[in-house]
């Protein structure tokens, strides 16, 4: 199982929050702890019916801001498991 708290949020903390935090929120997206889950699930970044088309997965898979294939695999796995806040 992929844990949002233990596996996904650390990716955001290490790779995304320099541009997507409460203070900056580029593209209107805040991925800081406490805000990220609701911001992801309220928007159109998660596609539970076709996880590989999820905007979040596509962006991370592209290597955006130093994200790795391991990061992309974790995010895809989390989406495939239902993108729960676990």
LOFI-517961 format. One record per residue (C-alpha): chain; x, y negated, z; residue in three letters. Coordinates in Angstrom, 3 decimals, decimal comma. Last residue first. Example, Ala and Ser with C-alpha at 12.3 -4.5 7.8 and 13.67 -1.06 7.14 Angstrom:
+------+----------+----------+----------+-------+
! guvo !       c1 !       c2 !       c3 ! pamar !
+------+----------+----------+----------+-------+
!    A !   13,670 !    1,060 !    7,140 !   Ser !
!    A !   12,300 !    4,500 !    7,800 !   Ala !
+------+----------+----------+----------+-------+
//
This chain:
+------+----------+----------+----------+-------+
! guvo !       c1 !       c2 !       c3 ! pamar !
+------+----------+----------+----------+-------+
!    A !   -4,017 !   -7,523 !    4,545 !   Unk !
!    A !   -5,735 !  -10,285 !    2,613 !   Unk !
!    A !   -6,934 !   -8,065 !   -0,210 !   Unk !
!    A !   -5,851 !   -8,301 !   -3,834 !   Unk !
!    A !   -7,879 !   -5,202 !   -4,835 !   Unk !
!    A !   -5,195 !   -2,519 !   -4,930 !   Unk !
!    A !   -4,410 !   -3,404 !   -8,557 !   Unk !
!    A !   -3,789 !   -7,005 !   -7,449 !   Unk !
!    A !   -1,309 !   -5,881 !   -4,777 !   Unk !
!    A !    0,421 !   -3,540 !   -7,205 !   Unk !
!    A !    0,765 !   -6,332 !   -9,773 !   Unk !
!    A !    2,203 !   -8,654 !   -7,132 !   Unk !
!    A !    4,684 !   -6,069 !   -5,915 !   Unk !
!    A !    5,721 !   -5,164 !   -9,460 !   Unk !
!    A !    6,212 !   -8,845 !  -10,340 !   Unk !
!    A !    8,397 !   -9,435 !   -7,285 !   Unk !
!    A !   10,448 !   -6,342 !   -8,155 !   Unk !
!    A !   10,794 !   -7,646 !  -11,722 !   Unk !
!    A !   12,290 !  -10,780 !  -10,238 !   Unk !
!    A !   11,134 !  -14,334 !   -9,617 !   Unk !
!    A !   13,853 !  -16,889 !  -10,225 !   Unk !
!    A !   11,632 !  -19,929 !  -10,679 !   Unk !
!    A !    9,424 !  -18,217 !  -13,262 !   Unk !
!    A !   10,815 !  -14,832 !  -14,238 !   Unk !
!    A !    8,088 !  -14,233 !  -16,830 !   Unk !
!    A !    6,652 !  -11,484 !  -14,604 !   Unk !
!    A !    5,919 !  -14,102 !  -11,941 !   Unk !
!    A !    3,842 !  -16,207 !  -14,326 !   Unk !
!    A !    2,017 !  -13,215 !  -15,835 !   Unk !
!    A !    1,263 !  -11,779 !  -12,391 !   Unk !
!    A !   -0,212 !  -15,028 !  -11,086 !   Unk !
!    A !   -2,232 !  -15,621 !  -14,243 !   Unk !
!    A !   -3,793 !  -12,182 !  -13,956 !   Unk !
!    A !   -3,794 !  -10,443 !  -17,338 !   Unk !
!    A !   -1,945 !   -7,377 !  -16,007 !   Unk !
!    A !   -4,607 !   -7,059 !  -13,293 !   Unk !
!    A !   -7,457 !   -6,456 !  -15,766 !   Unk !
!    A !  -10,672 !   -6,066 !  -13,769 !   Unk !
!    A !   -9,198 !   -7,633 !  -10,637 !   Unk !
!    A !   -8,094 !  -10,763 !  -12,489 !   Unk !
!    A !   -6,340 !  -13,075 !  -10,029 !   Unk !
!    A !   -5,146 !  -16,561 !  -10,991 !   Unk !
!    A !   -8,612 !  -17,960 !  -11,747 !   Unk !
!    A !   -9,080 !  -19,935 !   -8,568 !   Unk !
!    A !  -10,684 !  -19,214 !   -5,202 !   Unk !
!    A !   -8,617 !  -16,035 !   -4,763 !   Unk !
!    A !   -5,271 !  -17,737 !   -5,126 !   Unk !
!    A !   -6,085 !  -20,789 !   -3,025 !   Unk !
!    A !   -7,652 !  -18,654 !   -0,324 !   Unk !
!    A !   -4,584 !  -16,427 !   -0,108 !   Unk !
!    A !   -2,067 !  -19,254 !   -0,293 !   Unk !
!    A !   -3,308 !  -21,552 !    2,446 !   Unk !
!    A !   -2,142 !  -20,021 !    5,726 !   Unk !
!    A !    1,430 !  -19,614 !    4,577 !   Unk !
!    A !    2,199 !  -22,003 !    1,731 !   Unk !
!    A !    1,062 !  -21,208 !   -1,788 !   Unk !
!    A !   -0,533 !  -24,600 !   -2,517 !   Unk !
!    A !   -1,603 !  -24,905 !   -6,158 !   Unk !
!    A !   -2,854 !  -28,210 !   -7,567 !   Unk !
!    A !   -0,644 !  -27,879 !  -10,643 !   Unk !
!    A !    2,249 !  -28,738 !   -8,335 !   Unk !
!    A !    1,211 !  -28,501 !   -4,695 !   Unk !
!    A !    3,892 !  -30,851 !   -3,267 !   Unk !
!    A !    3,370 !  -31,331 !    0,476 !   Unk !
!    A !    1,018 !  -28,378 !    1,041 !   Unk !
!    A !    3,358 !  -26,123 !   -0,905 !   Unk !
!    A !    3,725 !  -25,095 !   -4,536 !   Unk !
!    A !    6,985 !  -26,558 !   -5,868 !   Unk !
!    A !    9,631 !  -25,451 !   -3,337 !   Unk !
!    A !    6,994 !  -23,040 !   -2,047 !   Unk !
!    A !    7,330 !  -20,648 !   -4,960 !   Unk !
!    A !   10,428 !  -18,466 !   -4,682 !   Unk !
!    A !   11,209 !  -17,649 !   -1,059 !   Unk !
!    A !    7,930 !  -18,446 !    0,714 !   Unk !
!    A !    5,848 !  -17,269 !   -2,239 !   Unk !
!    A !    7,707 !  -13,963 !   -2,380 !   Unk !
!    A !    7,405 !  -13,694 !    1,424 !   Unk !
!    A !    3,610 !  -14,105 !    1,056 !   Unk !
!    A !    3,399 !  -11,046 !   -1,203 !   Unk !
!    A !    5,094 !   -8,228 !    0,722 !   Unk !
!    A !    4,448 !   -8,546 !    4,465 !   Unk !
!    A !    1,347 !  -10,735 !    4,591 !   Unk !
!    A !   -0,257 !   -9,575 !    1,355 !   Unk !
!    A !    0,561 !   -5,951 !    2,136 !   Unk !
!    A !    1,101 !   -3,540 !   -0,733 !   Unk !
!    A !    0,000 !    0,000 !    0,000 !   Unk !
+------+----------+----------+----------+-------+
//
